[in-house]
């Protein structure tokens, strides 16, 4: 299996060699230009230093982020998973949603073993395949996306077009909505996932 952090370090080392500038120096040029969007940074890199698109994009993407040591030393170890995946989703104005997340996860974990796969805006719940997602919809609502084709029609369930990751989203705003209906829908999705 490829090691993405090591590949990035190798790419950044090659960029330094080809441009004759350090990554920190290239970032300083980008910062001084005042451009903020990754695409604009990439274009500026390509115009000023003539790297290929992939190299210019790599420099633009890591701008304003810590750059690993590029002195030829060992690549840093991959970061350990950071605690509970819901911590990042339930902060600030959405902190009150944590009790809804916890209630849904407690319900699902009662069915059996479940893998939590954190995404940028939600946590995907998996068995052999994805069967649901849990994430904040608004400051006051959590959305549960169910991946279950055989759910009966219900006023709380929305249908989405075929091809979406989840077939039936449902929103919750209070713990009382983690009820028998939601449990039955989640159980159907859980069972269908293997």
ABEGO torsion letter per residue (X at the ends): XBBAAAAAAAAAAAAAAAAGBBAAAAAAAAAAAGBABAAAAAAAAAAAAGBBAAAAAAAAAABGBBBBBAAGBBBBBBBBBBEBAAAAABBEAAAAAAAAAAAAAAAAAAAEBBBBBBBAABBBBBBABBABBBBBABAABBBBBBBBAABBBBAABBBBBBGBABABBBBBABAAABBAAAAAAAAAAAAAAX
